[in-house]
Each structure stands twice: as C-alpha cells, then as structure tokens.
Amino acid sequence: MFGIGPLELVVIAIVAVLVFGPDRLPEFARTAGRLLRQVRQMVNNAQNDLRSELGPEYADLELQDLNPKNFVRKHLLDPIEDEVKSVTEMSSDDTPQRLPAGAKPPFDPEST
C-alpha cells in the first residue's frame, strides 16, 4: 500500500494521535475517508467521460496503458516476446541447419 510498511503505519498513527488528539482523530479520519471517496468518484467520472468522448474504438482504454512504461511494454515488447516464443517453440523439423565449418553464409546483395 503506497510502499508503506506496517512499522511506518504505526509511526503515522502515533504522530496523528499526538498532532490531532484522541478526541478529534475520529472526525479527521471520517473527513479523510469522505475526501478519498470524492477523489475516487471524480477519477471514475473522468475516465468514463474520456471513454465516451473517444468513442467505441477506445472502449477498453485503461489509463494505466497511457503510462510510458506500460505503453512501451504493451505495444513494443509484448509482440517481440510473442515472436521470440514462437521461434523458440518451433518443431524439430523447423530447426535451422548449421553451416559446415569454413562455409560462407548466404549473401543477398539487395538486402544491404
């Protein structure tokens, strides 16, 4: 959860009790919960508005896909990994032949 361990949560709780006091802490927790609920609702509404404005082609759009790391992985690396898997899963009939020692590989002058 946000990279916070149990020890950090205990320290935050102790500091919150000291800063806000035991009387105001439940009220503060309710207010923080309402704020978090409103933020989630605003994010969900923004996602739904974005999907409806973009049209049916982007109905499966996820905002995590717009993160550059996820975008590169989804559109560049996954197809490469699929191709590598298909090459490594070739049957024994499709295995490439090795050249004899000292033989030159085939050369295509149009490819260079």
N, C-alpha and C positions, 0 to 999 in steps of 0.2 A: 504494500500500500504506500505509494509515493516514495518508496525507498526508505521508509522509516521503520526501524526495528522496535521490538517490544520495550527495550530499555529507554529509547527516545520518547516513546509514548508515555511512559511513566514519568519521565522528567517533565514533559509538556504538561501533563495533568497536575503535577505538583506546582509548577510555575503558575498555571491557570488558577489553582485554588489560592495561591498567595496573592496574585495580582487582583483577581475579581472577588475573592472571598467566597466562602461556602454558601452565603445567602444569595448572591447574585449569579453564581455559576450555573444553576439550572436554567435561569432566564436567558443567560448568554448562550447556552447550548441550544435552547429552542430557537432563538433568533438565528443562530448559525445554521441550524437544520433547515429553517424556512428559506434562508438565503441560498443555500445549496440546492434546494428543491426548485427555486425560481430560476437559478442559473441553468440547471439541467433542462427545465422546460423551455427556456429561451434557446438553448442549443438544439434541442429536438425540433422546435418550430423553425429555426433557421435551416436545418438540414432538410426538413420537409418542403420548405419554400424553395430551396435550391433545386431539389429533385423535381418539383412540379414545374419550375421555370425552365429547366433544361430539357424537359420532355421525356418521352418513354425510352429513348435511346440510353439515357443515363439513370434509369430507374434503380439499377443495382449499385449506384455510386456510393462509396463509403468515403468519409473524409480522411480516414487513415490511408487510403490509396493516394491521396494528394501529398502525403509526406514524401519528400525526395527519396529517402531510403527505401520506403515501401514501393514507390513508383518504379525505381530502377530494378528492384528485385522482381516485381511482378511482370514488367514489360521487357526487361533485358535478360536477367539472369535465369528466370524460370524456363524460358524457351531454350536457352543454352543447356541447362541441366537436363531438360527432357531429351534434347538431341544427343547429349553425351550418354544418357541412359539407354537410348535406343541403339547407339553404336556399340556400347559395351554388352548389350543383351543380344547381339547378333548370334545366329545359329552357327554351328561349326562349319556348315557349308559356305557361309559368307565370310569366313575369316580371311583377311588379306594374306597374300602369298609373300614370303620374304624373297628378296633378291639374292642370287648367289654372290658369294664373296667376290669383290672386284668388279661386279657388273654396274653399269651406269643406270640410274633411274630413267624412266621415260621422260622425254622433254617435249614440251609443246611451245613452239616459238610464238604462237598467237597469245599465250597467256601472260607474257612478260612485256 
